């Protein structure tokens, strides 16, 4: 698990926003970077969170 030091938090956020903007411009490269950065466990957790959010949103409609 990665721990972000608070003194570098701004740098991390700027990098994340830049990567998101780059993904909009070139989706293939952006998704490749995302795939390389995420582990299998993180992908499963992300997918489970997205599914849970979807189900909660449908319930509240």
mmCIF file of the N, C-alpha and C atoms, coordinates in Angstrom:
data_MODEL
# 
_entry.id   MODEL 
# 
loop_
_atom_site.group_PDB 
_atom_site.id 
_atom_site.type_symbol 
_atom_site.label_atom_id 
_atom_site.label_alt_id 
_atom_site.label_comp_id 
_atom_site.label_asym_id 
_atom_site.label_entity_id 
_atom_site.label_seq_id 
_atom_site.pdbx_PDB_ins_code 
_atom_site.Cartn_x 
_atom_site.Cartn_y 
_atom_site.Cartn_z 
_atom_site.occupancy 
_atom_site.B_iso_or_equiv 
_atom_site.pdbx_formal_charge 
_atom_site.auth_seq_id 
_atom_site.auth_comp_id 
_atom_site.auth_asym_id 
_atom_site.auth_atom_id 
_atom_site.pdbx_PDB_model_num 
ATOM 1   N N  . UNK A 1 1  ? 0.840   -1.170 0.000   1.00 0.00 ? 1  UNK A N  1 
ATOM 2   C CA . UNK A 1 1  ? 0.000   0.000  0.000   1.00 0.00 ? 1  UNK A CA 1 
ATOM 3   C C  . UNK A 1 1  ? 0.886   1.235  0.000   1.00 0.00 ? 1  UNK A C  1 
ATOM 4   N N  . UNK A 1 2  ? 0.604   2.150  -0.883  1.00 0.00 ? 2  UNK A N  1 
ATOM 5   C CA . UNK A 1 2  ? 1.387   3.375  -0.990  1.00 0.00 ? 2  UNK A CA 1 
ATOM 6   C C  . UNK A 1 2  ? 0.907   4.392  0.032   1.00 0.00 ? 2  UNK A C  1 
ATOM 7   N N  . UNK A 1 3  ? 1.849   5.018  0.693   1.00 0.00 ? 3  UNK A N  1 
ATOM 8   C CA . UNK A 1 3  ? 1.528   6.055  1.662   1.00 0.00 ? 3  UNK A CA 1 
ATOM 9   C C  . UNK A 1 3  ? 2.007   7.379  1.090   1.00 0.00 ? 3  UNK A C  1 
ATOM 10  N N  . UNK A 1 4  ? 1.102   8.344  1.002   1.00 0.00 ? 4  UNK A N  1 
ATOM 11  C CA . UNK A 1 4  ? 1.430   9.656  0.452   1.00 0.00 ? 4  UNK A CA 1 
ATOM 12  C C  . UNK A 1 4  ? 1.834   10.563 1.600   1.00 0.00 ? 4  UNK A C  1 
ATOM 13  N N  . UNK A 1 5  ? 3.019   11.134 1.504   1.00 0.00 ? 5  UNK A N  1 
ATOM 14  C CA . UNK A 1 5  ? 3.452   12.082 2.521   1.00 0.00 ? 5  UNK A CA 1 
ATOM 15  C C  . UNK A 1 5  ? 2.735   13.402 2.282   1.00 0.00 ? 5  UNK A C  1 
ATOM 16  N N  . UNK A 1 6  ? 2.309   14.042 3.360   1.00 0.00 ? 6  UNK A N  1 
ATOM 17  C CA . UNK A 1 6  ? 1.508   15.256 3.234   1.00 0.00 ? 6  UNK A CA 1 
ATOM 18  C C  . UNK A 1 6  ? 2.274   16.406 2.608   1.00 0.00 ? 6  UNK A C  1 
ATOM 19  N N  . UNK A 1 7  ? 3.591   16.447 2.765   1.00 0.00 ? 7  UNK A N  1 
ATOM 20  C CA . UNK A 1 7  ? 4.341   17.547 2.166   1.00 0.00 ? 7  UNK A CA 1 
ATOM 21  C C  . UNK A 1 7  ? 4.427   17.423 0.649   1.00 0.00 ? 7  UNK A C  1 
ATOM 22  N N  . UNK A 1 8  ? 4.172   16.266 0.107   1.00 0.00 ? 8  UNK A N  1 
ATOM 23  C CA . UNK A 1 8  ? 4.191   16.057 -1.345  1.00 0.00 ? 8  UNK A CA 1 
ATOM 24  C C  . UNK A 1 8  ? 2.789   15.862 -1.914  1.00 0.00 ? 8  UNK A C  1 
ATOM 25  N N  . UNK A 1 9  ? 1.775   16.076 -1.115  1.00 0.00 ? 9  UNK A N  1 
ATOM 26  C CA . UNK A 1 9  ? 0.404   15.828 -1.552  1.00 0.00 ? 9  UNK A CA 1 
ATOM 27  C C  . UNK A 1 9  ? 0.027   16.683 -2.762  1.00 0.00 ? 9  UNK A C  1 
ATOM 28  N N  . UNK A 1 10 ? 0.421   17.944 -2.756  1.00 0.00 ? 10 UNK A N  1 
ATOM 29  C CA . UNK A 1 10 ? 0.131   18.826 -3.890  1.00 0.00 ? 10 UNK A CA 1 
ATOM 30  C C  . UNK A 1 10 ? 0.767   18.334 -5.174  1.00 0.00 ? 10 UNK A C  1 
ATOM 31  N N  . UNK A 1 11 ? 2.001   17.854 -5.083  1.00 0.00 ? 11 UNK A N  1 
ATOM 32  C CA . UNK A 1 11 ? 2.682   17.317 -6.260  1.00 0.00 ? 11 UNK A CA 1 
ATOM 33  C C  . UNK A 1 11 ? 1.969   16.086 -6.800  1.00 0.00 ? 11 UNK A C  1 
ATOM 34  N N  . UNK A 1 12 ? 1.520   15.242 -5.890  1.00 0.00 ? 12 UNK A N  1 
ATOM 35  C CA . UNK A 1 12 ? 0.807   14.030 -6.301  1.00 0.00 ? 12 UNK A CA 1 
ATOM 36  C C  . UNK A 1 12 ? -0.504  14.394 -6.987  1.00 0.00 ? 12 UNK A C  1 
ATOM 37  N N  . UNK A 1 13 ? -1.226  15.371 -6.444  1.00 0.00 ? 13 UNK A N  1 
ATOM 38  C CA . UNK A 1 13 ? -2.501  15.770 -7.035  1.00 0.00 ? 13 UNK A CA 1 
ATOM 39  C C  . UNK A 1 13 ? -2.302  16.403 -8.414  1.00 0.00 ? 13 UNK A C  1 
ATOM 40  N N  . UNK A 1 14 ? -1.291  17.229 -8.564  1.00 0.00 ? 14 UNK A N  1 
ATOM 41  C CA . UNK A 1 14 ? -1.010  17.834 -9.866  1.00 0.00 ? 14 UNK A CA 1 
ATOM 42  C C  . UNK A 1 14 ? -0.663  16.746 -10.885 1.00 0.00 ? 14 UNK A C  1 
ATOM 43  N N  . UNK A 1 15 ? 0.111   15.764 -10.463 1.00 0.00 ? 15 UNK A N  1 
ATOM 44  C CA . UNK A 1 15 ? 0.449   14.657 -11.353 1.00 0.00 ? 15 UNK A CA 1 
ATOM 45  C C  . UNK A 1 15 ? -0.777  13.854 -11.755 1.00 0.00 ? 15 UNK A C  1 
ATOM 46  N N  . UNK A 1 16 ? -1.672  13.620 -10.803 1.00 0.00 ? 16 UNK A N  1 
ATOM 47  C CA . UNK A 1 16 ? -2.885  12.856 -11.099 1.00 0.00 ? 16 UNK A CA 1 
ATOM 48  C C  . UNK A 1 16 ? -3.789  13.616 -12.075 1.00 0.00 ? 16 UNK A C  1 
ATOM 49  N N  . UNK A 1 17 ? -3.915  14.915 -11.882 1.00 0.00 ? 17 UNK A N  1 
ATOM 50  C CA . UNK A 1 17 ? -4.738  15.721 -12.787 1.00 0.00 ? 17 UNK A CA 1 
ATOM 51  C C  . UNK A 1 17 ? -4.113  15.752 -14.188 1.00 0.00 ? 17 UNK A C  1 
ATOM 52  N N  . UNK A 1 18 ? -2.797  15.865 -14.236 1.00 0.00 ? 18 UNK A N  1 
ATOM 53  C CA . UNK A 1 18 ? -2.111  15.845 -15.533 1.00 0.00 ? 18 UNK A CA 1 
ATOM 54  C C  . UNK A 1 18 ? -2.296  14.522 -16.253 1.00 0.00 ? 18 UNK A C  1 
ATOM 55  N N  . UNK A 1 19 ? -2.229  13.423 -15.511 1.00 0.00 ? 19 UNK A N  1 
ATOM 56  C CA . UNK A 1 19 ? -2.448  12.111 -16.118 1.00 0.00 ? 19 UNK A CA 1 
ATOM 57  C C  . UNK A 1 19 ? -3.881  11.965 -16.618 1.00 0.00 ? 19 UNK A C  1 
ATOM 58  N N  . UNK A 1 20 ? -4.837  12.485 -15.861 1.00 0.00 ? 20 UNK A N  1 
ATOM 59  C CA . UNK A 1 20 ? -6.235  12.419 -16.298 1.00 0.00 ? 20 UNK A CA 1 
ATOM 60  C C  . UNK A 1 20 ? -6.438  13.229 -17.574 1.00 0.00 ? 20 UNK A C  1 
ATOM 61  N N  . UNK A 1 21 ? -5.829  14.404 -17.639 1.00 0.00 ? 21 UNK A N  1 
ATOM 62  C CA . UNK A 1 21 ? -5.940  15.220 -18.849 1.00 0.00 ? 21 UNK A CA 1 
ATOM 63  C C  . UNK A 1 21 ? -5.274  14.532 -20.036 1.00 0.00 ? 21 UNK A C  1 
ATOM 64  N N  . UNK A 1 22 ? -4.155  13.899 -19.802 1.00 0.00 ? 22 UNK A N  1 
ATOM 65  C CA . UNK A 1 22 ? -3.474  13.162 -20.864 1.00 0.00 ? 22 UNK A CA 1 
ATOM 66  C C  . UNK A 1 22 ? -4.292  11.990 -21.366 1.00 0.00 ? 22 UNK A C  1 
ATOM 67  N N  . UNK A 1 23 ? -5.032  11.360 -20.475 1.00 0.00 ? 23 UNK A N  1 
ATOM 68  C CA . UNK A 1 23 ? -5.885  10.234 -20.861 1.00 0.00 ? 23 UNK A CA 1 
ATOM 69  C C  . UNK A 1 23 ? -7.015  10.707 -21.768 1.00 0.00 ? 23 UNK A C  1 
ATOM 70  N N  . UNK A 1 24 ? -7.520  11.907 -21.524 1.00 0.00 ? 24 UNK A N  1 
ATOM 71  C CA . UNK A 1 24 ? -8.575  12.454 -22.391 1.00 0.00 ? 24 UNK A CA 1 
ATOM 72  C C  . UNK A 1 24 ? -8.025  12.682 -23.795 1.00 0.00 ? 24 UNK A C  1 
ATOM 73  N N  . UNK A 1 25 ? -6.791  13.167 -23.883 1.00 0.00 ? 25 UNK A N  1 
ATOM 74  C CA . UNK A 1 25 ? -6.191  13.457 -25.178 1.00 0.00 ? 25 UNK A CA 1 
ATOM 75  C C  . UNK A 1 25 ? -5.799  12.176 -25.903 1.00 0.00 ? 25 UNK A C  1 
ATOM 76  N N  . UNK A 1 26 ? -5.184  11.231 -25.189 1.00 0.00 ? 26 UNK A N  1 
ATOM 77  C CA . UNK A 1 26 ? -4.730  9.972  -25.793 1.00 0.00 ? 26 UNK A CA 1 
ATOM 78  C C  . UNK A 1 26 ? -5.161  8.805  -24.898 1.00 0.00 ? 26 UNK A C  1 
ATOM 79  N N  . UNK A 1 27 ? -6.391  8.300  -25.088 1.00 0.00 ? 27 UNK A N  1 
ATOM 80  C CA . UNK A 1 27 ? -6.918  7.264  -24.192 1.00 0.00 ? 27 UNK A CA 1 
ATOM 81  C C  . UNK A 1 27 ? -6.088  5.982  -24.166 1.00 0.00 ? 27 UNK A C  1 
ATOM 82  N N  . UNK A 1 28 ? -5.516  5.597  -25.274 1.00 0.00 ? 28 UNK A N  1 
ATOM 83  C CA . UNK A 1 28 ? -4.743  4.349  -25.311 1.00 0.00 ? 28 UNK A CA 1 
ATOM 84  C C  . UNK A 1 28 ? -3.542  4.392  -24.393 1.00 0.00 ? 28 UNK A C  1 
ATOM 85  N N  . UNK A 1 29 ? -2.783  5.460  -24.450 1.00 0.00 ? 29 UNK A N  1 
ATOM 86  C CA . UNK A 1 29 ? -1.607  5.604  -23.601 1.00 0.00 ? 29 UNK A CA 1 
ATOM 87  C C  . UNK A 1 29 ? -2.014  5.757  -22.142 1.00 0.00 ? 29 UNK A C  1 
ATOM 88  N N  . UNK A 1 30 ? -3.045  6.544  -21.877 1.00 0.00 ? 30 UNK A N  1 
ATOM 89  C CA . UNK A 1 30 ? -3.496  6.758  -20.502 1.00 0.00 ? 30 UNK A CA 1 
ATOM 90  C C  . UNK A 1 30 ? -3.975  5.478  -19.851 1.00 0.00 ? 30 UNK A C  1 
ATOM 91  N N  . UNK A 1 31 ? -4.745  4.684  -20.581 1.00 0.00 ? 31 UNK A N  1 
ATOM 92  C CA . UNK A 1 31 ? -5.225  3.423  -20.017 1.00 0.00 ? 31 UNK A CA 1 
ATOM 93  C C  . UNK A 1 31 ? -4.087  2.426  -19.834 1.00 0.00 ? 31 UNK A C  1 
ATOM 94  N N  . UNK A 1 32 ? -3.101  2.479  -20.724 1.00 0.00 ? 32 UNK A N  1 
ATOM 95  C CA . UNK A 1 32 ? -1.927  1.613  -20.556 1.00 0.00 ? 32 UNK A CA 1 
ATOM 96  C C  . UNK A 1 32 ? -1.156  1.959  -19.293 1.00 0.00 ? 32 UNK A C  1 
ATOM 97  N N  . UNK A 1 33 ? -1.004  3.237  -19.011 1.00 0.00 ? 33 UNK A N  1 
ATOM 98  C CA . UNK A 1 33 ? -0.326  3.665  -17.775 1.00 0.00 ? 33 UNK A CA 1 
ATOM 99  C C  . UNK A 1 33 ? -1.119  3.245  -16.546 1.00 0.00 ? 33 UNK A C  1 
ATOM 100 N N  . UNK A 1 34 ? -2.434  3.398  -16.623 1.00 0.00 ? 34 UNK A N  1 
ATOM 101 C CA . UNK A 1 34 ? -3.281  2.999  -15.505 1.00 0.00 ? 34 UNK A CA 1 
ATOM 102 C C  . UNK A 1 34 ? -3.180  1.501  -15.258 1.00 0.00 ? 34 UNK A C  1 
ATOM 103 N N  . UNK A 1 35 ? -3.209  0.721  -16.311 1.00 0.00 ? 35 UNK A N  1 
ATOM 104 C CA . UNK A 1 35 ? -3.098  -0.730 -16.192 1.00 0.00 ? 35 UNK A CA 1 
ATOM 105 C C  . UNK A 1 35 ? -1.764  -1.133 -15.579 1.00 0.00 ? 35 UNK A C  1 
ATOM 106 N N  . UNK A 1 36 ? -0.703  -0.434 -15.957 1.00 0.00 ? 36 UNK A N  1 
ATOM 107 C CA . UNK A 1 36 ? 0.622   -0.756 -15.420 1.00 0.00 ? 36 UNK A CA 1 
ATOM 108 C C  . UNK A 1 36 ? 0.743   -0.362 -13.953 1.00 0.00 ? 36 UNK A C  1 
ATOM 109 N N  . UNK A 1 37 ? 0.025   0.685  -13.530 1.00 0.00 ? 37 UNK A N  1 
ATOM 110 C CA . UNK A 1 37 ? 0.152   1.178  -12.163 1.00 0.00 ? 37 UNK A CA 1 
ATOM 111 C C  . UNK A 1 37 ? -0.698  0.391  -11.169 1.00 0.00 ? 37 UNK A C  1 
ATOM 112 N N  . UNK A 1 38 ? -1.782  -0.205 -11.624 1.00 0.00 ? 38 UNK A N  1 
ATOM 113 C CA . UNK A 1 38 ? -2.693  -0.881 -10.717 1.00 0.00 ? 38 UNK A CA 1 
ATOM 114 C C  . UNK A 1 38 ? -2.358  -2.356 -10.590 1.00 0.00 ? 38 UNK A C  1 
ATOM 115 N N  . UNK A 1 39 ? -2.496  -2.865 -9.381  1.00 0.00 ? 39 UNK A N  1 
ATOM 116 C CA . UNK A 1 39 ? -2.339  -4.296 -9.159  1.00 0.00 ? 39 UNK A CA 1 
ATOM 117 C C  . UNK A 1 39 ? -3.694  -4.969 -9.355  1.00 0.00 ? 39 UNK A C  1 
ATOM 118 N N  . UNK A 1 40 ? -3.702  -6.274 -9.396  1.00 0.00 ? 40 UNK A N  1 
ATOM 119 C CA . UNK A 1 40 ? -4.950  -7.011 -9.565  1.00 0.00 ? 40 UNK A CA 1 
ATOM 120 C C  . UNK A 1 40 ? -5.929  -6.741 -8.437  1.00 0.00 ? 40 UNK A C  1 
ATOM 121 N N  . UNK A 1 41 ? -5.408  -6.644 -7.222  1.00 0.00 ? 41 UNK A N  1 
ATOM 122 C CA . UNK A 1 41 ? -6.260  -6.392 -6.065  1.00 0.00 ? 41 UNK A CA 1 
ATOM 123 C C  . UNK A 1 41 ? -6.906  -5.003 -6.150  1.00 0.00 ? 41 UNK A C  1 
ATOM 124 N N  . UNK A 1 42 ? -6.144  -4.021 -6.614  1.00 0.00 ? 42 UNK A N  1 
ATOM 125 C CA . UNK A 1 42 ? -6.684  -2.661 -6.749  1.00 0.00 ? 42 UNK A CA 1 
ATOM 126 C C  . UNK A 1 42 ? -7.769  -2.621 -7.816  1.00 0.00 ? 42 UNK A C  1 
ATOM 127 N N  . UNK A 1 43 ? -7.594  -3.349 -8.897  1.00 0.00 ? 43 UNK A N  1 
ATOM 128 C CA . UNK A 1 43 ? -8.592  -3.377 -9.971  1.00 0.00 ? 43 UNK A CA 1 
ATOM 129 C C  . UNK A 1 43 ? -9.892  -3.993 -9.464  1.00 0.00 ? 43 UNK A C  1 
ATOM 130 N N  . UNK A 1 44 ? -9.784  -5.074 -8.721  1.00 0.00 ? 44 UNK A N  1 
ATOM 131 C CA . UNK A 1 44 ? -10.977 -5.721 -8.168  1.00 0.00 ? 44 UNK A CA 1 
ATOM 132 C C  . UNK A 1 44 ? -11.669 -4.787 -7.184  1.00 0.00 ? 44 UNK A C  1 
ATOM 133 N N  . UNK A 1 45 ? -10.912 -4.098 -6.346  1.00 0.00 ? 45 UNK A N  1 
ATOM 134 C CA . UNK A 1 45 ? -11.493 -3.162 -5.382  1.00 0.00 ? 45 UNK A CA 1 
ATOM 135 C C  . UNK A 1 45 ? -12.177 -2.003 -6.098  1.00 0.00 ? 45 UNK A C  1 
ATOM 136 N N  . UNK A 1 46 ? -11.547 -1.486 -7.134  1.00 0.00 ? 46 UNK A N  1 
ATOM 137 C CA . UNK A 1 46 ? -12.136 -0.398 -7.910  1.00 0.00 ? 46 UNK A CA 1 
ATOM 138 C C  . UNK A 1 46 ? -13.433 -0.842 -8.582  1.00 0.00 ? 46 UNK A C  1 
ATOM 139 N N  . UNK A 1 47 ? -13.421 -2.018 -9.182  1.00 0.00 ? 47 UNK A N  1 
ATOM 140 C CA . UNK A 1 47 ? -14.619 -2.528 -9.846  1.00 0.00 ? 47 UNK A CA 1 
ATOM 141 C C  . UNK A 1 47 ? -15.743 -2.766 -8.835  1.00 0.00 ? 47 UNK A C  1 
ATOM 142 N N  . UNK A 1 48 ? -15.415 -3.299 -7.676  1.00 0.00 ? 48 UNK A N  1 
ATOM 143 C CA . UNK A 1 48 ? -16.423 -3.535 -6.641  1.00 0.00 ? 48 UNK A CA 1 
ATOM 144 C C  . UNK A 1 48 ? -17.009 -2.214 -6.151  1.00 0.00 ? 48 UNK A C  1 
ATOM 145 N N  . UNK A 1 49 ? -16.168 -1.210 -5.986  1.00 0.00 ? 49 UNK A N  1 
ATOM 146 C CA . UNK A 1 49 ? -16.640 0.104  -5.555  1.00 0.00 ? 49 UNK A CA 1 
ATOM 147 C C  . UNK A 1 49 ? -17.553 0.745  -6.584  1.00 0.00 ? 49 UNK A C  1 
ATOM 148 N N  . UNK A 1 50 ? -17.190 0.606  -7.848  1.00 0.00 ? 50 UNK A N  1 
ATOM 149 C CA . UNK A 1 50 ? -18.022 1.166  -8.911  1.00 0.00 ? 50 UNK A CA 1 
ATOM 150 C C  . UNK A 1 50 ? -19.372 0.451  -8.974  1.00 0.00 ? 50 UNK A C  1 
ATOM 151 N N  . UNK A 1 51 ? -19.362 -0.862 -8.829  1.00 0.00 ? 51 UNK A N  1 
ATOM 152 C CA . UNK A 1 51 ? -20.605 -1.623 -8.840  1.00 0.00 ? 51 UNK A CA 1 
ATOM 153 C C  . UNK A 1 51 ? -21.477 -1.244 -7.652  1.00 0.00 ? 51 UNK A C  1 
ATOM 154 N N  . UNK A 1 52 ? -20.883 -1.121 -6.482  1.00 0.00 ? 52 UNK A N  1 
ATOM 155 C CA . UNK A 1 52 ? -21.632 -0.735 -5.296  1.00 0.00 ? 52 UNK A CA 1 
ATOM 156 C C  . UNK A 1 52 ? -22.235 0.665  -5.463  1.00 0.00 ? 52 UNK A C  1 
ATOM 157 N N  . UNK A 1 53 ? -21.458 1.594  -5.995  1.00 0.00 ? 53 UNK A N  1 
ATOM 158 C CA . UNK A 1 53 ? -21.960 2.941  -6.238  1.00 0.00 ? 53 UNK A CA 1 
ATOM 159 C C  . UNK A 1 53 ? -23.116 2.941  -7.226  1.00 0.00 ? 53 UNK A C  1 
ATOM 160 N N  . UNK A 1 54 ? -23.003 2.131  -8.265  1.00 0.00 ? 54 UNK A N  1 
ATOM 161 C CA . UNK A 1 54 ? -24.072 2.022  -9.254  1.00 0.00 ? 54 UNK A CA 1 
ATOM 162 C C  . UNK A 1 54 ? -25.354 1.486  -8.608  1.00 0.00 ? 54 UNK A C  1 
ATOM 163 N N  . UNK A 1 55 ? -25.219 0.445  -7.795  1.00 0.00 ? 55 UNK A N  1 
ATOM 164 C CA . UNK A 1 55 ? -26.392 -0.146 -7.161  1.00 0.00 ? 55 UNK A CA 1 
ATOM 165 C C  . UNK A 1 55 ? -27.038 0.818  -6.164  1.00 0.00 ? 55 UNK A C  1 
ATOM 166 N N  . UNK A 1 56 ? -26.233 1.545  -5.413  1.00 0.00 ? 56 UNK A N  1 
ATOM 167 C CA . UNK A 1 56 ? -26.781 2.533  -4.478  1.00 0.00 ? 56 UNK A CA 1 
ATOM 168 C C  . UNK A 1 56 ? -27.502 3.638  -5.242  1.00 0.00 ? 56 UNK A C  1 
ATOM 169 N N  . UNK A 1 57 ? -26.918 4.102  -6.347  1.00 0.00 ? 57 UNK A N  1 
ATOM 170 C CA . UNK A 1 57 ? -27.551 5.153  -7.145  1.00 0.00 ? 57 UNK A CA 1 
ATOM 171 C C  . UNK A 1 57 ? -28.880 4.675  -7.730  1.00 0.00 ? 57 UNK A C  1 
ATOM 172 N N  . UNK A 1 58 ? -28.931 3.431  -8.164  1.00 0.00 ? 58 UNK A N  1 
ATOM 173 C CA . UNK A 1 58 ? -30.196 2.898  -8.699  1.00 0.00 ? 58 UNK A CA 1 
ATOM 174 C C  . UNK A 1 58 ? -31.246 2.775  -7.612  1.00 0.00 ? 58 UNK A C  1 
ATOM 175 N N  . UNK A 1 59 ? -30.795 2.399  -6.421  1.00 0.00 ? 59 UNK A N  1 
ATOM 176 C CA . UNK A 1 59 ? -31.726 2.257  -5.305  1.00 0.00 ? 59 UNK A CA 1 
ATOM 177 C C  . UNK A 1 59 ? -32.362 3.606  -4.951  1.00 0.00 ? 59 UNK A C  1 
ATOM 178 N N  . UNK A 1 60 ? -31.566 4.679  -4.994  1.00 0.00 ? 60 UNK A N  1 
ATOM 179 C CA . UNK A 1 60 ? -32.049 5.997  -4.608  1.00 0.00 ? 60 UNK A CA 1 
ATOM 180 C C  . UNK A 1 60 ? -32.864 6.682  -5.697  1.00 0.00 ? 60 UNK A C  1 
ATOM 181 N N  . UNK A 1 61 ? -32.921 6.131  -6.890  1.00 0.00 ? 61 UNK A N  1 
ATOM 182 C CA . UNK A 1 61 ? -33.713 6.749  -7.973  1.00 0.00 ? 61 UNK A CA 1 
ATOM 183 C C  . UNK A 1 61 ? -35.163 6.485  -7.831  1.00 0.00 ? 61 UNK A C  1 
# 
